[in-house]
């Protein structure tokens, strides 16, 4: 089955109030072209689930987000995403902060279609205090051990970015870490991957070993070809983070005027190709060179 679609078709499948999981990690291999597509759409009141980076910051700054469920929101080389920080400080979003392992376990429970999974992550921390809805459960095998009952984080949609994909939805991740992209996809009702390059299935092994085939077609409903689709985040081994452009993004949070200029030129570019042309003409793209 050919699952290749264009951005406009992806946008048509969005709706208000969705819970959307976004793969990647911090400012690494984020599906930024799809994040910008969401920004161009009319949808709002989203719940975003992410090991967050600029995906979360941009969506918050665009007023698309009602709630963020996250383990962190960082630009890696810049500790905190300033747009997310502003949204937190101004209380324009509802924030659910979890231990990183708890977020993983919530996605894993959803991927297994379980209501919750027990974990030690979060015990003895303020995570339990700031999230009073969390419950604990005693092990049926030990009267003494009490565990966090981490509820499933079920997603309406998940989006991730990969290095290579075929038309059936198999995805190849060439960086050293697949993060938890497979769990995001398996926890979701609708699953989309963007890719640097579309290849024939038999050509995957030209780029990497069997271990790089982290995403299989059963996890995916649509494939969007998006060269440099993770920019300005990294997409190892195709390109590293564009630190110069990321710094420009961070600077855009300083004043309403600077954010409007950044938003109008880059975030609201009418297509991913238009975005890349704007980056190139602005003279700030490094693409890891």
N, C-alpha and C positions, 0 to 999 in steps of 0.2 A: 504494500500500500504506500502510495506517495503522500507523505505528510508535509511537504514543503508548502508554506504559505507566505504571504507578504505581510508587512507591518499593519496595513489597513485591515486585513482580516483578523489579525490578533486584536487590534483595537475594538473591532466590532463585537468581540466576545467578552469585553469588560462590562461590568455593571456596578452601580452604586452599592456601597456597603460590603463589598467583597473582602474576604480575608486572603491576602496574597503573600505567599512565601517567596523570598528572594535569595537565591543561592550565592555562592562566593563567601568571602571572609574579609571584613574590614574594607580595605581599598584594593582587593585582589579578586580578579576574575568575576566582576559584577556584570550582570546583563544590562549595561547602561543604555544601549540603544532601545531596549524594551522599556526601561524606566522612563526615558524621554518620551516614548510613545504613549505611556500612561499619562504623562504630563500634558501631552497635546490633546488627550481625550477629555470628554466632559465629566468623567466619573469623579466621585468624591466619597467622603465618609469611609475611607478604606481602613482596614486593620492590616498592618504590615508586620510580618514576622521575619526576622533577619539577624544574622551575625553582622551587624550593620556597618555601613560605610556611607559613601556619598549617595547611594541609592536612597537610604532613609532620609538623609539631610535634604536632598533635592525635593523629594515627595512632600516632606514637611513644609519646606519653604514655599511650595506651590499650593499649599492648602488642600492637598488631596487626602490627608491622613487624619483619622479620628483617634486611632490607637496604635501604639507600637509595642510589640512583644519582642524583646531583644536580650542578648547576653552582653552586648556592648555596642557602641556606635563610634567607630574610630576610623581615621584616615591613615592609620599605621605610622607613617612618618610625621604626621600631625596627630597629636594624641586624641583630640575630640573633634568630631564634626561640628563646626560652629553654627550651622543652620539648625541642627538637631538640638544643640545646647540652647539656642535662642527659643526654640519651640517648647522645651522643657521649662525654661525660666519664665516664659510668658503664659504657661499652662494652656497652650493652644491645642495640645494633644493629651491623651491619656497614655501614661507610660507604665508598662509592666516589665520590670527588670528582673531577670532570672539569672541564676548561675548558668554558665555556658553548658555544663553537663545536663542540667535540668532541661534546657531548651532542646538539646539533642534527644533526650529521653522522651520529651513530649512529642517530637516529630516521629521518633521511632515507634512510640505507642500508636500514633495515628496510622503509620505505614503498616502496622500489624493489625489494624482495626480493633485495637484494644482500648478500653476506656481510660486506662492509666497503666503506668509501670512503676514499681518501687525503685527507689534510689537513695543512696546516702548523700548525694550532692545536695547542698543547701542546708544540711543539718548543722546547727551551731552557728548559723550566720543570720544576718538581719533580713535575708531573703524571706524568711518565714514571717517576720514582723511586718515588712512592707507589703506583703501579699497575704493578708489574713484569710483569704479564701482557700489557700493551700491546706491540705489535710495530711495527716500521717496515718500510717497503718502498721500494726504489729505483725511481725513475721509469723506465719502459721507453724514455722519450724523451730522457732525460738521464742520463749516467753519474755526474753529480756530485750530483744532488739526492736526498736521502732524506726521506721523508714518513712521518707517522704513518698506520698502517693502522687506522683507527677501525672496530671491529666493529659490526655492526648491533645495535641495541637493540630486540629483538623483544618486543612486549607481548602478554600474554593479554587485557588489557582496557584501554581508555582512557576517561576521563571528562573532559568539558569543559563549561563554562557559556557560553551565548550570550544575547544580548538578545532575539532573536525566533527562532522556528522554526515550520515548518509540520508537518503530520502525517506528511509523507513523509520528514522528516529533513533538509531544507534548513535551514541555520542562518545567521543574520545577526548580525554583530558590529559594533556602532555606535561603539565606541571607536576611537581613532586607531591602535591596534596590535593585530593579531590574534595576536601572539606566535607560537607554533609549534603552535597547536591542531590545524591540519590534519595536521601530521606525526605528532602523537600518535595521531590517529584512524587514519591510514593505516598506521601501524606495528603496529596491534593486530588481534587476531582478533575481539574483541567491542568495539563502539564505542557509547558512550552520551553524549547531550547533555542537559543540563538547560537550561531557558529561562525567561526572565522572562515571556514571553507567547507563546501559540500563536496564529498568524495564518493566514489563507488565503494561498496562494502568491502570488496576484496583488496582495496588499496590502504585500508587502515594500518596494516602492519608495515607499510613503507615509512610511517611516521613514528611508530612506537610499538612496544610489545603488547601482548594480550592484556596485561595488567592495566594498560591505559584505557581500555574499553570499559569505562566506569558506568556508562548509561546505556541501558538496552531499550529496544523499541517498545517494549510493553509499558515503559514508564512515560512515554511521550505521545502527545496528541498533535503537536505541530512543531515544525522546524522553520526557523527564519534565518536566512543567510545574511550575516552582518559582519563584513570585514571590519576589523578594529572595533567590534561591537562592545568591547569592555572598556574602551578608552573613556576616561583617563586613568582607570585602574589598570592593574597589570593583567597580562594573560600569558604567563610563562607556558611554553618557551617561545611564543611568537613575539612578544614584546613585554617590556617591563613598565612599571608605573610611570606616567608622565608627570614627574615631580613639579616641573615648572607650571604646567597647566593646573595641577592640583592646588598649588599655592595660590594661583589666580582665583580658583574656585573658593578657597578659604577666605581670601581677601574680599570676595564679593559679599560676605556676610556683614561687613563692617558698617555699611550705610544702606538705606533703602535705595538710593540712587545707583550704587555699585551693583546691588543685587538685580535691579531692574535691567541694567545694561547687560549683565551676564545672562539673565533669564531670556531676554528678548533675542539675543544673538545666538546663544548656544542651546538652552533648554527647549525653547520653542521653535527651533529650526524645523522646517516643514517635513524633513525626512532625515534619516541617518546620513545620507550622502551630503545633504545640505549642511549638516552639522560638521562633517569632516572638512568640507570646503571652507567653512567659517573658521575652524581651528587652524587650517593651513594658512589662510589669508591673514589671520591674526598673528602668525609667526611665532606660535608658542608650542607647537607640537614637537615632541621628541621621539615618541613611539619606541622608547628604549634604546635609541641610537646614541 
